[in-house]
Amino acid sequence: MRSRSSNLASRHRLLLLATVLLLPELALAQTSPFLTGATALQSNLLAWLTPIAIILVMVAGGLAMAGRVSWGWFIGLVIGIPIAFGAPQIVTWIRGMFGT
């Protein structure tokens, strides 16, 4: 009976050792769920914004050809489109300014 309990104890020790050795690998294999979600959100927004920006530029061109130019539209396009598509670079630049 003693050999059976000794065998069981050695199996438990081996299982514990294997678990301790594999846990750091599992921890390093995971990525940040926030980063994964933010990347997916960014790619989805860019996929939606691309055709919208194209349509808005066409509308602004049509308004200019018709002589019904609203300078607020053009200023919004000139400022909004670079901000929308340059957001990752802007965030990287701001993070670099603060050393993070």
Secondary structure, 3 states (H helix, E strand, C coil): CHHHHHHHHHHHHHHHHHHHHHHHHHHHHCCCHHHHHHHHHHHHHHHHHHHHHHHHHHHHHHHHHHCCCCHHHHHHHHHHHHHHHCHHHHHHHHHHHCCC
